[in-house]
Amino acid sequence: MITGATDGIGAAVARALFSRGDHVVALGTNAAKGEALVGAADGAPGTVEFVRADLSLVSTTRQVVERILDAHPRIDGLVLCARYFRTTRRETAEGFEDNFALFYLSRLLLGYGLRPALERAERPVIVNVAGPGHDTPIPWDDLQLTRSYDGVTAMFRSGRLVDLHGVAFAQRHGDGPVRYVLFHPGTTSTGFVGEFDPATARFVEQQKASAKPATAVVPPILGLLDDPPAAPLTAFTADQEIDVRSALFSPRDADRLATLTDDLLARVGD
């Protein structure tokens, strides 16, 4: 199962998987791109099932979890790629800052929610494509950046929260079969989806010109799916392992974030 599966890294991984015979559940918001991905699998050894969903909404993500669990009692791998850059702060209909909701909450809900199906697989793994090890401070009294927002800070902040979620997942379920991997692809020509001000748009175009193609990131991700690390939690920048025992992966901070997040999610009805 892949989120953000119709663009960039997610789409490249999906194509590689169905080309070798796997069944891919591809999540995205763009129906036309989803249909194109399904069409690209026509005649391939594997297949694609497209699920259109706005994962920035907690209620929708919970519904997707139930739908996937009903349809797929066993999941071998979950690849989390969905994110969307916003220069200007925006809140979802449920009152969450958009990056916080999509980049952090949806990944948390999918990881925990799909765990029963993952645990039925032989060597299950969650590959969270983010930016592990970044030292962006966490504003504990303003996690959703209501006082001082910019898009880059919001993206890096969400990445830090994802790191700590990985720690919390391993603390809670590390004695089970699911391995959790935080993966930094490096500078990659992804879909670069988002809403950019002119200055940021120019920077993105420069990044596109110098970045490696999304297909270059596929081999290490496939390697993690096919042969997950032995440890409950690992982190990588491309093929270079990051030490998850550093202060950036503090179990105490992970517990603190988990408590705050559980409280926030409890306020959202299905």
C-alpha positions in Angstrom: 0.0 0.0 0.0 1.4 3.4 -1.0 0.2 6.9 -0.1 1.0 9.8 -2.4 1.1 7.1 -5.1 0.2 9.1 -8.2 3.3 11.4 -8.2 7.0 11.3 -7.7 8.5 8.6 -5.5 5.2 7.0 -4.7 4.3 6.5 -8.3 7.8 5.3 -9.2 7.7 2.7 -6.4 4.2 1.6 -7.5 5.3 1.1 -11.1 8.3 -1.0 -10.0 6.1 -3.1 -7.8 3.4 -3.9 -10.3 6.0 -4.4 -13.0 7.5 -7.3 -11.0 4.1 -8.9 -10.1 2.9 -7.3 -6.9 -0.5 -6.0 -6.2 -0.4 -2.3 -5.2 -3.1 -0.3 -3.4 -2.4 3.3 -4.5 -3.8 6.2 -2.5 -4.0 9.7 -3.9 -6.3 12.6 -4.4 -6.1 13.0 -8.2 -8.6 10.7 -10.0 -7.1 11.3 -13.5 -3.6 10.4 -12.2 -4.9 7.4 -10.4 -6.6 6.1 -13.5 -3.4 6.7 -15.5 -1.5 4.6 -13.0 -4.0 1.8 -13.2 -3.8 2.0 -17.0 0.0 1.8 -16.9 -0.4 -1.6 -15.1 -2.5 -3.0 -17.9 -0.7 -6.1 -19.2 1.9 -6.0 -16.4 2.5 -9.1 -14.1 1.0 -7.2 -11.2 -2.0 -5.0 -10.6 -3.0 -1.6 -9.2 -6.1 -0.7 -7.2 -6.5 3.1 -6.9 -8.2 4.6 -3.8 -9.1 8.3 -4.0 -8.9 9.9 -0.6 -8.0 13.2 1.1 -5.8 11.9 3.9 -5.5 15.4 5.4 -8.9 14.6 7.0 -8.7 12.3 10.1 -12.2 11.0 9.4 -11.4 10.1 5.9 -8.1 8.4 6.9 -10.0 6.3 9.5 -12.5 5.3 6.8 -9.7 4.3 4.4 -8.2 2.1 7.2 -11.5 0.3 7.6 -11.9 -0.1 3.9 -8.4 -1.5 3.4 -8.7 -3.9 6.4 -11.9 -5.2 5.0 -10.5 -5.7 1.5 -7.0 -6.8 2.3 -6.6 -8.9 5.5 -2.8 -9.1 4.8 -0.5 -6.3 3.9 3.2 -6.9 3.3 4.4 -3.3 3.2 3.1 0.2 3.7 5.0 3.1 2.0 4.1 6.6 3.2 4.8 9.4 0.8 1.9 11.8 0.8 2.6 15.4 1.6 1.6 18.8 0.2 3.6 22.1 0.6 1.7 25.3 1.5 3.4 28.7 1.6 0.3 30.0 3.5 -1.1 28.4 6.6 -4.3 26.5 6.0 -6.5 24.5 8.3 -8.5 21.5 7.3 -12.3 21.3 7.9 -11.5 19.5 11.1 -9.3 22.3 12.4 -5.8 20.9 12.0 -3.0 22.7 10.2 -2.7 21.1 6.8 0.9 19.8 7.0 0.3 18.5 10.6 -2.8 16.6 9.4 -1.4 15.2 6.1 2.3 14.7 6.8 2.0 13.6 10.4 -1.5 12.5 11.5 -2.4 10.5 8.4 0.8 8.5 8.6 0.3 7.8 12.3 -3.3 6.7 11.7 -2.4 4.5 8.8 0.5 2.9 10.6 -1.4 2.1 13.8 -4.7 1.3 12.0 -3.3 -1.1 9.4 -1.1 -2.9 11.9 -3.4 -5.9 12.2 -3.1 -6.6 8.5 0.6 -6.0 8.5 1.1 -8.4 11.3 -0.4 -11.2 9.2 2.5 -10.9 6.7 5.7 -12.9 6.9 8.1 -9.9 7.1 5.9 -6.7 7.3 7.4 -3.2 7.1 6.4 0.4 7.2 8.6 2.7 5.1 7.9 6.3 6.0 9.5 8.5 3.3 10.2 11.7 5.2 13.4 13.4 6.4 14.7 11.7 9.5 17.4 13.3 11.6 16.6 16.9 10.9 17.2 19.1 13.9 14.2 21.5 13.5 13.0 22.4 17.0 9.5 21.2 18.1 7.3 24.1 19.4 5.6 22.0 22.1 3.2 24.9 23.0 2.3 25.5 19.4 2.6 22.2 17.4 0.3 23.6 14.6 2.2 26.8 14.2 -0.6 29.2 14.9 1.7 32.0 15.9 4.5 31.9 13.4 4.1 29.9 10.2 6.1 29.4 7.1 5.8 26.5 4.7 9.4 25.2 5.1 9.2 25.2 8.9 5.9 23.5 8.7 7.3 20.7 6.5 10.4 20.2 8.6 8.4 20.3 11.8 6.1 17.6 10.5 9.1 15.5 9.6 10.4 15.8 13.2 7.0 14.7 14.5 7.1 11.7 12.1 10.5 10.7 13.6 9.1 10.7 17.1 6.0 8.7 15.9 8.4 6.1 14.6 10.0 5.9 18.0 6.6 5.6 19.7 5.5 2.9 17.3 8.6 0.9 18.0 8.1 1.4 21.8 4.5 0.2 21.6 4.8 -2.6 19.0 8.5 -3.4 18.7 8.0 -6.9 20.1 5.7 -7.6 17.1 6.7 -8.5 13.6 6.3 -5.0 12.0 9.5 -3.1 11.3 9.4 0.7 11.1 11.8 2.5 8.8 12.2 6.2 8.5 13.7 6.9 5.0 15.2 10.2 3.7 15.5 9.9 -0.2 17.8 12.9 -0.5 17.2 15.6 -3.1 14.8 14.0 -5.5 12.7 15.2 -8.3 9.3 14.3 -6.7 6.0 15.6 -7.8 6.7 18.9 -5.9 3.0 19.2 -5.3 1.8 22.2 -3.4 0.9 25.9 -3.4 4.0 28.1 -3.6 4.7 31.8 -3.5 6.8 33.1 -6.4 10.1 32.9 -4.5 9.5 29.4 -3.3 8.3 28.4 -6.8 11.6 29.6 -8.3 13.5 27.6 -5.7 11.5 24.5 -6.5 12.3 24.8 -10.2 16.0 25.0 -9.3 15.6 21.9 -7.2 13.9 20.0 -10.0 16.8 20.9 -12.4 19.5 19.4 -10.1 17.6 16.6 -8.3 18.0 13.0 -9.1 14.9 11.3 -10.7 12.4 9.5 -8.5 13.3 6.2 -10.1 16.8 6.5 -8.5 15.1 6.1 -5.1 13.2 3.0 -6.0 16.0 0.4 -5.4 16.7 1.3 -1.8 12.9 1.4 -1.0 12.4 -2.0 -2.7 15.3 -3.3 -0.7 13.7 -2.2 2.5 10.3 -3.8 1.5 11.9 -7.1 0.5 14.4 -7.4 3.3 13.4 -5.2 6.3 15.9 -4.4 9.0 16.0 -6.6 12.0 15.6 -3.7 14.5 12.1 -2.4 15.4 13.1 1.1 14.3 15.7 2.2 11.8 16.4 5.4 9.8 18.3 6.0 6.6 19.4 8.7 4.3 19.4 6.8 1.1 21.6 3.8 2.0 23.3 5.5 5.0 21.9 4.5 8.3 21.1 7.2 10.9 21.6 6.5 14.6 18.1 6.5 16.2 19.6 6.5 19.7 20.4 10.2 19.4 18.6 13.0 21.2 16.6 13.7 18.0 14.8 10.4 18.6 14.1 10.9 22.3 11.7 8.3 23.8 10.7 10.9 26.3 9.7 13.3 23.5 8.0 10.5 21.7 5.9 9.8 24.7 5.1 13.5 25.1 4.0 13.8 21.5 2.0 10.6 21.6 0.0 11.9 24.6 -0.7 15.2 23.0 -1.7 13.5 19.7 -4.0 11.0 21.4 -5.8 13.9 23.0 -6.2 15.8 19.7 -7.5 12.7 17.8 -10.0 11.9 20.6 -11.8 15.1 19.7 -12.5 14.1 16.1 -15.5 11.9 15.5 -15.5 9.2 12.8 
